[in-house]
Amino acid sequence: PPDVDYVAMMAALAEACHDMGIQPVQSFTDKVIQLYETTIVRHGLMLVGPTMGGKTCCYRSLQKAMTKLNAAGDAKFEKVRVV
């Protein structure tokens, strides 16, 4: 498979993590990228895991990163609204 360039996403994700007061460690950012890739190929998904496992921080940081990229003019990313 071809390599995907996530440079802009990683920068926006680091900024989103800073805004949320969490550290963008490699294992966390890998999980956020996995969640993003899953949303591309699936119509719906469910985040499951143990209490305090980072599920909420994962989807909220992805939401903030994608919204920041959309606001910056990157057409690949849509503004995300969580209800």
N, C-alpha and C positions, 0 to 999 in steps of 0.2 A: 504493500500500500504506500501511497505517496506521503511524504512528511507534510504535516500541517503547520503553518506558521502562526503561533499564538503569542507573538511578541507584544502586540497591542493589547490582547486580552490579559496577559500576565501583568503588564504595567497598570492597567485599569483595575485588575484584581488586587494588586498590592495597594493601590490607593484606596480601594473600597475597604480592604482589611484595616488599613490605618484609620479610616473614618469610623469604623465599627469598634476600634480598640482591640483588635485581635492580631496575632502575629501570622504573617503569610508563610508558614513553614512549608517545605516541599511536599510533605504528605497531605496537607490540607489543600494546597493548590492543585495537586494531582486529582484529588477527589472532586474539586469544583470543575476541573476540565472534563473529568469523566461524566459528571452530571450534565454539563453543557453538550457533550457529544451524544449523550443519551436523549436529550430533548430534541436533537436534530433528527434522529431516526425513529422516535416513538411519538405517538399521539398523546399518550398519558403515561405517568409514572408515579411511583410511590416511594418515598424515602422511609426506610425502616432501619432500626438499629437501637442500641441501648440508650438509656437515659444519659444525657450529657455527652452524647457521642459526636455532636457537631452538626446534626442534620439541619437545624434552623440557620446556623451561621453559614452553612454551605450554600443553601439556596438564596439566602439574603445577600451574601457577598456576590454571587453570580448575578442576581438581579441588579445590584448597584453597578457592577462592572459593565454589564450589557447596556444599561441605561446611560452610563457615562460615555461609552463608545458611540452610542446612537446620537447623543447630544453633541459629540465632537464631529459628527458628520460621517461616521463609518456606516455605510449602507448595509453591511453584512449583519449588523446587530439591530434588534428592535428594542424600543423602549418597553420595559417590563413593569407591569403593575401587579402587585400581589394583593389578593383580596382575602 
